Amino acid sequence: MPEELEVMVPGPELAALLDSIDRRTLSGADRLRLAQARNRLASYVQARLLEGLHAVSSKEPPGDGVLRPEQASRYPWAETELAFVMRWTRSAAGGRLEQARELIVDLPAEHAPLLAGSIDMPKALVIAELVGGCRSTTYRCDAAWWSG
């Protein structure tokens, strides 16, 4: 098991290295290091997926992307297309599109640590929910502090 595993940047090189490791030959401590590295890589992959989802919604046909009371969703075309290609429900696609928008547009300080593998998707979503609730108050919420 490479010593530099903990400091490797998540991405294709880390993925290739992790795929080459036979966990059956590892000690308990090294299996934990491997799991931790895989979690960092999974966070990176989730951040990249969010970027891809957001890119699909940014190419939404006519409309301004603003959710109005009479609309069921902000991205009806993107929801339908993503639901089909990802084999998700339309509701699930809409939820993921909204998560992508929130983390990339509203909370870029939250997307960066997810991309770096410093936090995982569940933590990013909890932080987004907590910080989102602060938007309507007079208190200053700093997403970067929460993810530190």
C-alpha positions as CSV (number, residue, x, y, z in Angstrom):
1,M,0.0,0.0,0.0
2,P,1.5,3.3,-1.1
3,E,2.5,5.7,1.8
4,E,1.2,8.7,-0.2
5,L,-2.3,7.3,-0.4
6,E,-3.8,9.8,2.0
7,V,-2.4,12.8,0.1
8,M,-3.2,11.7,-3.4
9,V,-5.6,14.1,-5.2
10,P,-8.9,12.3,-6.1
11,G,-9.2,11.6,-9.8
12,P,-8.2,9.1,-12.4
13,E,-4.8,8.4,-11.0
14,L,-6.2,7.6,-7.6
15,A,-8.9,5.5,-9.2
16,A,-6.4,3.4,-11.1
17,L,-4.2,2.9,-8.0
18,L,-7.2,1.8,-5.9
19,D,-8.3,-0.6,-8.6
20,S,-4.9,-2.2,-8.6
21,I,-4.9,-3.0,-4.8
22,D,-6.0,-6.4,-3.7
23,R,-7.7,-5.8,-0.3
24,R,-7.4,-9.5,0.6
25,T,-3.7,-9.0,1.1
26,L,-4.1,-5.9,3.4
27,S,-3.9,-5.6,7.1
28,G,-6.8,-4.1,9.0
29,A,-5.2,-0.7,9.2
30,D,-4.5,-0.7,5.5
31,R,-8.1,-1.8,4.7
32,L,-9.2,1.3,6.6
33,R,-6.8,3.5,4.6
34,L,-8.2,1.9,1.4
35,A,-11.8,2.6,2.5
36,Q,-10.9,6.2,3.3
37,A,-9.3,6.7,-0.1
38,R,-12.3,5.2,-1.9
39,N,-14.6,7.5,0.0
40,R,-12.5,10.5,-1.1
41,L,-12.7,9.3,-4.7
42,A,-16.5,8.7,-4.4
43,S,-16.8,12.4,-3.2
44,Y,-14.8,13.5,-6.2
45,V,-17.0,11.5,-8.5
46,Q,-20.2,12.8,-6.9
47,A,-18.9,16.4,-7.3
48,R,-18.2,15.8,-11.0
49,L,-21.6,14.2,-11.5
50,L,-23.2,17.3,-10.0
51,E,-21.2,19.4,-12.5
52,G,-22.5,17.3,-15.3
53,L,-26.1,17.5,-14.1
54,H,-25.8,21.3,-13.7
55,A,-24.4,21.5,-17.2
56,V,-27.5,19.7,-18.6
57,S,-29.8,22.1,-16.7
58,S,-27.9,25.2,-17.9
59,K,-28.8,24.2,-21.5
60,E,-32.5,24.1,-20.7
61,P,-34.6,25.1,-23.7
62,P,-36.5,28.4,-23.6
63,G,-37.2,29.8,-20.1
64,D,-35.1,31.6,-17.6
65,G,-34.6,28.8,-15.0
66,V,-36.6,30.7,-12.4
67,L,-39.1,28.6,-10.5
68,R,-42.5,30.2,-10.5
69,P,-45.5,29.2,-8.4
70,E,-47.4,27.8,-11.4
71,Q,-44.5,25.5,-12.4
72,A,-43.9,22.0,-11.0
73,S,-40.2,22.3,-11.4
74,R,-37.4,24.7,-12.4
75,Y,-36.0,22.4,-15.1
76,P,-38.8,20.4,-16.7
77,W,-36.9,19.5,-19.9
78,A,-33.7,18.5,-18.1
79,E,-35.7,16.5,-15.5
80,T,-37.3,14.5,-18.2
81,E,-34.2,13.8,-20.1
82,L,-32.1,12.9,-17.1
83,A,-34.8,10.7,-15.7
84,F,-34.8,8.7,-19.0
85,V,-31.0,8.4,-19.4
86,M,-30.2,7.8,-15.7
87,R,-33.2,5.5,-15.1
88,W,-34.4,7.8,-12.3
89,T,-37.9,9.0,-11.6
90,R,-38.6,12.5,-12.8
91,S,-38.9,13.6,-9.1
92,A,-35.4,12.1,-8.3
93,A,-33.9,13.9,-11.4
94,G,-35.4,17.2,-10.3
95,G,-34.1,16.7,-6.7
96,R,-30.6,16.0,-8.0
97,L,-30.7,19.0,-10.4
98,E,-31.7,21.2,-7.5
99,Q,-28.8,19.8,-5.3
100,A,-26.4,20.5,-8.2
101,R,-27.6,24.0,-8.6
102,E,-27.5,24.7,-4.8
103,L,-24.0,23.3,-4.3
104,I,-22.5,24.7,-7.5
105,V,-24.2,28.1,-7.8
106,D,-25.4,29.0,-4.3
107,L,-22.7,27.3,-2.3
108,P,-19.5,27.0,-4.3
109,A,-17.5,26.9,-1.1
110,E,-19.3,23.6,-0.4
111,H,-18.7,22.1,-3.8
112,A,-14.9,22.7,-3.6
113,P,-14.3,20.4,-0.6
114,L,-16.6,17.8,-2.1
115,L,-14.5,17.9,-5.3
116,A,-11.3,17.6,-3.2
117,G,-12.7,14.7,-1.3
118,S,-12.6,16.5,2.0
119,I,-16.3,15.9,2.7
120,D,-18.7,13.4,1.3
121,M,-22.1,14.0,-0.3
122,P,-24.2,13.4,2.8
123,K,-22.2,16.0,4.7
124,A,-22.4,18.4,1.8
125,L,-26.2,18.0,1.7
126,V,-26.5,18.5,5.5
127,I,-24.4,21.6,5.3
128,A,-26.4,23.0,2.4
129,E,-29.6,22.4,4.3
130,L,-28.2,24.1,7.4
131,V,-26.7,27.1,5.5
132,G,-29.9,27.3,3.4
133,G,-31.9,27.9,6.5
134,C,-29.7,30.8,7.4
135,R,-30.3,32.8,4.2
136,S,-33.5,34.2,5.6
137,T,-32.0,35.4,8.9
138,T,-29.7,38.3,9.8
139,Y,-26.9,35.8,10.8
140,R,-24.0,35.3,8.5
141,C,-23.6,31.6,7.4
142,D,-20.2,30.5,6.1
143,A,-20.3,27.2,4.3
144,A,-16.6,26.9,4.2
145,W,-16.5,27.0,8.0
146,W,-19.0,24.2,8.2
147,S,-17.0,22.0,5.9
148,G,-13.7,22.6,7.6
